[in-house]
């Protein structure tokens, strides 16, 4: 399910005096950050020389050998010479058209590199029609302004900031007008890229009072989405199961009746409901209903339902006689509930009440498919974890402390050589200005680390320094501490 996507993002602004631009470096950096949030592997270049641009294009060509989607973005000066387009480096020689051609990056070369790559989807975005800085010196006709029309090879879409022959606005804020509109619309969920570009066109037209018209040339065969919804990432279950806020209850069905009772927040209703879940009843239940049932079992356990708690802890024995695919659907739902909310979006913080108990089930070989399912789903959704839950990888952590009179003060939490201890956003100092701390011990701190690093405790190897820190020693934690993901 995970898409392999790569991008080359270039933004040139530091041109010779009089030709410099305000926004392209910001444009490139912001597009880079946005693409990385969608799990693109990005090569970023700003204020590049011609040699730098050629070098990065060569690196991009190599990257495309192993990626399904390729994207090229350029912000800066662009021009057409003899019907071909060129993207200007900060050291492009403008002495003549011939010099400029041979000291700029040819758009035809970019198109050719992407067309001959293994990527099935190619996206080229050019915020590069601002002006030709040497137009007057070369005695050019105004009809040669902007970029020329470009042929889009199979599987390619090319987006221009303007129609052929027109000029683009450099923008009045942080970004160019075109890039600003692109950043505004790229996050639209399940929006095909062609539709996104149409939205960008409307926004640019409004921002420039109709003076700038964006343009695309496309030969895409299939759909591409930047922000793809969970229902398109997961084929095993319906949208109403993945975004179970849309799930409609029909209490004439036993599975729906159990779900209704589990949603009651009443232990006296929740606990008897799970007694109805047995081998015979499960045979009549659909995979989607069992998936939603698994979500609600986990949710009820987090709400202190004793029967749901016992069901999770005794899952192997309780489901041993269930059909394999139906047992999997139940566990898939429980795992999904940990990471995804009722709209099918990743939770900002996992629902961790029974995180360890559920992930202890990973030790059972017969349940491996469910942990592959959640790992693949999280990867496809672009989840940002140090170690991807479900893969079963161990994580080594070192907690650095300093001996104080009242205990050991936790100063850093190192993973992979980086300190991940994040200072609180709010002011947690006492009224007299003295920093405030909470007291804990190794066992409880390890549990907190497990939750914040999203790694089961059995896979978390924690070392404390100095080595004199003991199991019963008091640990002082700065109030409001968090662990930042890398």
WOLINDA-V332983 format. One record per helix or strand. SS is the DSSP state (2 for helix, 1 for strand). FROM is the first residue (numbers start at 1). LEN is the number of residues. If there is no record, write none. Layout:
SS/FROM/LEN ; SS/FROM/LEN
This chain:
1/5/7 ; 2/24/14 ; 1/40/7 ; 2/50/17 ; 1/69/7 ; 1/78/4 ; 1/84/4 ; 2/97/5 ; 1/105/2 ; 2/107/9 ; 1/121/7 ; 2/142/3 ; 1/156/5 ; 2/177/9 ; 1/189/1 ; 1/192/1 ; 2/193/15 ; 1/215/4 ; 1/225/1 ; 1/227/1 ; 2/230/4 ; 2/239/4 ; 2/244/3 ; 2/254/9 ; 2/267/10 ; 2/279/5 ; 2/287/16 ; 2/306/8 ; 2/315/4 ; 2/324/16 ; 1/340/1 ; 1/346/1 ; 2/355/9 ; 2/365/16 ; 1/395/10 ; 1/407/9 ; 1/418/2 ; 1/421/2 ; 1/437/4 ; 2/442/12 ; 2/457/3 ; 1/460/6 ; 1/475/4 ; 1/482/2
